[in-house]
Amino acid sequence: MSSTLAAEQSETVKGEQSVAVNPAIIKLGTGFDYSSGDYGFTQSTEVFSVPVNLSVDKDRWAFKATLPYITIKGPATVVAGSGGAAGGGAPPRPTSHTESGAGDVMLSATYHARPVPGELNIDLTGRVKFGTANEDKGLGTGLTDYYAQIDLYQNFGVITPFGNVGYRMLGSNTAFPLKDGFYASAGAAFRLSPKTVAGAAYDWRSRIIDRAENGTDAIAFISTNPNDRWNLLAYVLKGFNDASPDYGVGGAATYKF
């Protein structure tokens, strides 16, 4: 989820500048996300993901589909609601050896409920993560998850504070007794130049399993548009407990048609 979080936050500054866009805007992007953490196990788990993102923006609506290719090594299983992998009492992967394959498909729809330049902006997002990844390899849980989220942001010159609150409904079974719960983040984006935005945010997630900790981490990002077609994004992440990665790093390149 790190790349999704960074991309959403870097878009808060850009999103406020346009109330409505009549022609549909199609974007195609890819990148990478690397994270490492022990998640309460004695051995660290490394996750490397290369997503393919396709989005369509039309007036007040934005639709997005994501399919990652994942490589994982270590005992923890990839769980979308955990911000990476799951530990702290969660069942381990069937193997700690390196495994690779397609990850979970993620579909989302965002409605820009109040796109008013210079005032408080409100976005409403629904997201579905389908359990398409191979659970036997520990690439996912094999379960479908649902998310509902509200984003708030407002521009004050070169600074745009932002925050979001969401609720996740995670698929659960005897192998993965996952808990529904809230998540939230808050931060600010700074416009360094007409083409470049940098920012940072603190992310909190309620525990996904009994006896586990709430996930907490911080992310810093920078995003630039070298021209009217391309956007480049880079970010780093630092986790603060066993429910988050110890650290993460990633980047993305997106082309606008």
C-alpha positions in Angstrom: 0.0 0.0 0.0 3.0 2.3 0.3 3.0 3.3 -3.4 -0.8 3.9 -3.3 -0.5 6.1 -0.3 2.3 8.2 -1.7 0.6 8.6 -5.0 -2.7 9.7 -3.4 -0.9 12.2 -1.2 1.2 13.7 -4.1 -2.0 14.2 -6.1 -3.7 16.3 -3.4 -2.0 19.5 -4.6 -2.7 18.8 -8.2 -6.2 17.7 -7.7 -7.4 21.0 -6.1 -6.4 23.0 -9.2 -9.1 21.6 -11.4 -12.8 21.6 -10.5 -13.9 19.5 -13.5 -12.3 17.9 -16.5 -14.6 17.3 -19.5 -12.6 14.9 -21.6 -11.6 11.6 -19.9 -7.9 11.5 -18.9 -6.3 8.0 -19.1 -3.1 7.3 -17.2 -0.8 4.2 -17.3 2.0 3.7 -14.8 4.4 1.3 -13.2 7.2 1.4 -10.6 8.5 -0.6 -7.7 8.0 -0.9 -3.9 10.5 -2.6 -1.6 9.9 -3.2 2.1 11.6 -5.2 4.8 10.6 -6.0 8.4 10.6 -8.8 10.9 6.8 -8.4 11.8 7.4 -10.2 15.1 9.2 -13.2 13.6 12.8 -14.1 14.2 13.5 -13.7 10.5 12.9 -10.6 8.4 10.5 -10.7 5.4 11.4 -8.8 2.2 8.7 -7.9 -0.2 9.4 -6.5 -3.7 6.4 -5.4 -5.8 6.2 -4.1 -9.4 2.6 -2.7 -10.0 0.9 -1.8 -13.2 -1.6 1.0 -12.7 -4.4 2.1 -15.1 -6.6 5.0 -14.2 -9.4 7.0 -15.9 -10.4 10.5 -14.6 -13.7 11.9 -15.9 -15.2 15.1 -14.4 -15.7 14.3 -10.7 -14.9 10.6 -11.0 -11.6 8.8 -10.9 -11.3 5.0 -11.5 -8.2 3.0 -10.9 -7.1 -0.7 -11.4 -3.8 -2.1 -10.0 -2.1 -5.4 -10.6 1.3 -6.0 -8.9 3.9 -8.7 -9.5 5.3 -9.7 -6.1 8.5 -11.3 -4.9 8.6 -12.3 -1.2 11.2 -13.9 1.0 10.6 -14.6 4.7 8.0 -16.0 7.0 5.3 -13.2 6.9 2.3 -13.3 4.5 1.4 -10.3 2.4 -1.8 -8.7 3.7 -3.0 -5.5 2.0 -4.6 -4.0 5.1 -1.4 -4.3 7.1 0.6 -2.0 4.9 2.9 -4.8 3.8 3.1 -8.2 5.4 1.4 -9.5 8.6 3.1 -10.6 11.8 2.6 -10.3 15.5 0.6 -13.5 15.9 -0.5 -14.0 12.3 0.1 -17.5 10.8 3.4 -17.7 8.8 3.7 -18.4 5.2 3.9 -22.1 4.2 7.5 -21.5 3.2 10.1 -18.8 4.0 11.8 -19.4 0.7 11.6 -16.8 -2.1 8.3 -17.0 -4.1 7.1 -14.8 -6.9 3.8 -14.3 -8.8 0.9 -12.0 -9.5 -0.5 -10.2 -6.5 -4.0 -9.2 -5.6 -6.0 -7.1 -8.1 -7.2 -3.8 -6.6 -10.0 -1.7 -8.1 -11.1 1.7 -6.8 -13.5 4.5 -7.5 -13.2 8.1 -6.2 -15.8 10.8 -6.2 -14.6 14.4 -5.9 -17.5 15.5 -3.7 -16.2 19.0 -3.1 -13.6 20.1 -5.6 -13.3 23.8 -4.8 -10.0 25.5 -5.4 -8.8 27.4 -2.4 -11.3 25.8 0.0 -11.7 22.5 1.8 -11.8 19.7 -0.8 -13.5 16.3 -0.1 -13.0 13.0 -1.9 -14.9 9.8 -1.3 -13.2 6.5 -2.2 -14.4 2.9 -2.3 -11.8 0.2 -2.9 -12.0 -3.6 -3.4 -9.0 -5.9 -3.2 -9.7 -9.3 -4.8 -7.9 -12.3 -3.4 -6.3 -13.3 -6.7 -2.7 -13.8 -5.4 -1.5 -17.4 -4.6 -2.1 -17.9 -0.8 -0.1 -21.1 -0.9 3.0 -19.1 -1.7 2.2 -16.4 0.9 1.6 -13.8 -1.8 -1.8 -13.0 -0.3 -4.6 -14.3 1.8 -6.8 -15.5 -1.0 -9.6 -13.4 0.5 -11.5 -10.3 -0.8 -11.2 -7.0 1.2 -13.3 -3.8 1.1 -12.3 -0.2 2.0 -14.3 3.0 2.4 -12.3 6.3 2.7 -12.8 10.0 3.0 -10.0 12.5 2.1 -9.8 16.1 3.2 -7.3 18.6 1.9 -7.0 22.4 1.3 -4.4 24.6 -0.3 -2.8 27.4 1.5 -0.4 28.9 -1.0 2.4 26.5 -1.5 1.3 24.2 1.4 -1.5 21.7 1.3 -2.4 19.9 4.5 -4.3 16.7 4.0 -5.8 13.8 5.9 -7.9 10.8 5.5 -10.0 8.4 7.6 -11.1 5.0 6.3 -12.6 1.7 7.4 -11.5 -1.7 6.1 -13.5 -4.9 5.9 -11.0 -7.7 5.6 -11.8 -11.2 4.4 -11.3 -13.6 7.3 -11.2 -17.4 7.8 -9.6 -19.9 10.2 -6.2 -19.6 8.6 -6.3 -15.7 8.6 -8.6 -14.5 11.4 -8.3 -10.9 10.3 -10.1 -8.0 12.0 -12.0 -5.1 10.4 -11.1 -1.7 11.6 -10.2 2.0 11.0 -7.2 3.5 9.5 -6.1 7.1 9.1 -3.2 9.4 7.9 -2.3 13.0 8.1 0.4 15.2 6.6 1.2 18.0 4.3 2.4 18.6 0.7 4.7 21.4 -0.2 5.0 22.9 -3.7 8.7 23.4 -4.3 8.2 24.6 -7.9 5.4 24.7 -10.5 6.4 21.1 -11.4 7.5 19.6 -8.2 5.8 18.7 -4.9 7.3 17.1 -1.8 5.5 16.0 1.4 5.3 13.7 4.4 2.6 11.9 6.3 2.0 9.8 9.4 0.0 6.6 8.8 -2.0 4.7 11.5 -3.9 1.4 11.1 -5.9 -0.5 13.7 -4.6 -4.0 14.5 -5.5 -6.6 11.8 -5.4 -9.6 14.2 -5.9 -10.1 18.0 -2.9 -9.5 20.2 -1.2 -7.5 17.5 -0.1 -3.9 17.6 -1.7 -1.0 15.7 0.3 -0.3 12.6 2.2 3.0 12.5 4.6 4.4 10.0 5.8 7.6 8.4 6.3 8.3 4.7 8.1 11.1 2.8 7.7 11.6 -0.9 8.6 13.8 -3.8 6.7 14.1 -7.1 7.6 15.9 -10.3 6.2 16.5 -13.8 9.1 16.8 -16.3 6.5 17.6 -19.0 2.8 17.6 -19.6 2.7 13.8 -20.0 4.9 12.3 -17.4 4.8 12.2 -13.6 7.7 10.7 -11.5 7.3 9.8 -7.9 9.8 8.6 -5.2 9.2 7.8 -1.5 10.7 6.4 1.6 8.9 4.8 4.5 9.8 4.1 8.2 7.8 1.7 10.3 7.6 2.0 14.1 6.5 -1.5 15.3 6.0 -5.1 14.4 2.8 -4.3 12.5 4.7 -2.3 9.9 7.8 -2.7 7.8 11.0 -1.6 9.4 11.6 0.4 6.3 10.5 0.8 2.7 11.4 2.6 -0.5 9.8 2.9 -3.9 9.1 4.9 -7.0 6.7 5.2 -9.9 6.4 6.6 -13.4 3.0 7.5 -14.8 2.2 8.6 -18.4 -0.9 10.6 -19.2 -2.5 10.0 -22.6 
